[in-house]
Amino acid sequence: MSDLWLPGAERLPIGNTAPTDGGPAKAIGHITWDENATKAKPLDLVPYAKLRTYFGSNAAGRGVAPHILWDVFTGRFVQFFPANSRSLSLKDLSGGTRTNRAGSVVLQIEALFFPWCRVDGKVYESLDDTSGKGWDELHAWVKSWGVPDVWPNGRPENCTRNEQIWETKAGWYPHKGVPENDHTDPMSWFAFPVVKPSTGTSGTKTYETFPGVSWFSVGRTSPIVGRMHDRLVAEGCGKYQSSANKNTIGSGDVASYEAWQRKLKYTGSAATWPPGKASWDALRVPTA
């Protein structure tokens, strides 16, 4: 089961949750676009705290809140709705496709950005000019909800508003590519991370896929557990008293994996046992 809350994100639930309609899993890329700057007249980026308060506390802001506000310069996240609820950042006309609900999930991400914003004296024309700090973690969480690495209506730089595709195809959509909406953001987005497998003298190394939360029950015996043990030790997270019976899940595995999650900057319940998909994929437990 995937995490309802992005690991490591601040949780600021604003209530007003509602189910989605089911169907293809989607993620929507937005930028906050709080100012209209130009190349000739760049403007300072609006503070993250101001947008956090707007979506989290202001009545008007709560009415258009996304799931996630993301500071692409610092890697900070705050989440307002759990993943299994619709959020409210898309225009949704009466009688048409239910844009905010049209999928098993419709995860809406507001990147803190506007064209020609200035941060620490440097000016950024487009979102993908920034470092996109936190993108790998955000992408892994979105992908864990079944959203594939595709742009069915086209990337933000060159997209359409095809309603049939929107209703039938899973993937990432720019705000500009969603039916019933007239915004032109985000205009660019980050490339999907590519995991390059390690190689050695024996060829390409492959890694264990996430076996599911229920698999991680204390007392389970499997060679995968032993390889997990070795990877946790290699990452400096070993909290084991010994290596005896290392193929069987025990208290040492629980403590060591929680240390790994803390190393990944997960906090609160996100840093506790059992493992989630994002942290498991990051650990890269070999298949042999």
Protein Blocks (a to p, Z undefined) as FASTA:
>chain_A
ZZfbdghiacddegjiacdebiadddddddfklaccdfklccddddfklmmmmmmmpmkl
mmmccfbdcdfknopacdfbdfkbccfkbccdehiacfklncfbdcdddddddehiaeeh
iacfbfklpnoioklmmmmmmmmnopacbdfkopfklccddfklmmmpgcdddfklpghi
abfbehiacddddddddddfkopadddddebjklmcghiacfklmmmmmmmmmnopacbf
bfghklbccfklmmmmmmmmmmnopahjllpccddfklmmmnopafZZ
